[in-house]
Amino acid sequence: MSDQHIDPAGNTQAFRAFANAREQEAKATPKKSPIVPIIAVVAAIVIIGIAAFLLLQ
């Protein structure tokens, strides 16, 4: 026969542990900045433009 008494503190503690783990995980993985790829693409476009300009002269 199953236990009819459900301990709400156990569920709350489990949820708090889960929520705290998710917050710590989010803080541990920093978000990647899109600035580096943007700079790389702009630099590549500039270099290709300069090379094309010099070849067409």
C-alpha positions as CSV (number, residue, x, y, z in Angstrom):
1,M,0.0,0.0,0.0
2,S,1.4,3.4,-0.9
3,D,2.0,6.1,1.6
4,Q,-0.9,8.6,1.7
5,H,1.2,11.4,3.3
6,I,3.2,13.5,0.8
7,D,6.0,15.6,2.3
8,P,5.8,19.0,0.5
9,A,9.2,20.0,2.0
10,G,10.9,17.2,0.2
11,N,9.4,18.4,-3.1
12,T,10.3,22.0,-2.4
13,Q,13.9,21.1,-1.4
14,A,14.3,19.0,-4.6
15,F,13.0,21.9,-6.7
16,R,15.3,24.4,-5.0
17,A,18.3,22.1,-5.6
18,F,17.3,21.8,-9.2
19,A,16.8,25.5,-9.6
20,N,20.1,26.3,-7.9
21,A,21.9,23.8,-10.1
22,R,20.5,25.4,-13.3
23,E,21.5,28.9,-12.1
24,Q,25.0,27.8,-11.4
25,E,25.2,26.0,-14.7
26,A,24.0,29.1,-16.5
27,K,26.7,31.2,-14.7
28,A,29.4,28.7,-15.5
29,T,28.9,28.8,-19.3
30,P,29.5,32.3,-20.5
31,K,27.7,33.5,-23.6
32,K,29.8,33.7,-26.7
33,S,30.2,37.1,-28.2
34,P,29.4,37.5,-32.0
35,I,32.0,40.3,-32.2
36,V,35.0,38.1,-33.2
37,P,33.3,36.4,-36.2
38,I,32.0,39.8,-37.4
39,I,35.4,41.3,-37.2
40,A,36.9,38.3,-39.1
41,V,34.3,38.6,-41.9
42,V,34.8,42.3,-42.2
43,A,38.6,41.8,-42.3
44,A,38.3,39.1,-45.0
45,I,36.0,41.4,-47.1
46,V,38.5,44.3,-46.8
47,I,41.5,42.0,-47.8
48,I,39.6,40.6,-50.8
49,G,38.6,44.1,-51.8
50,I,42.2,45.4,-51.6
51,A,43.5,42.4,-53.5
52,A,40.8,42.9,-56.3
53,F,41.6,46.6,-56.5
54,L,45.3,45.9,-56.9
55,L,44.8,43.1,-59.5
56,L,42.5,45.3,-61.6
57,Q,44.9,48.2,-61.8
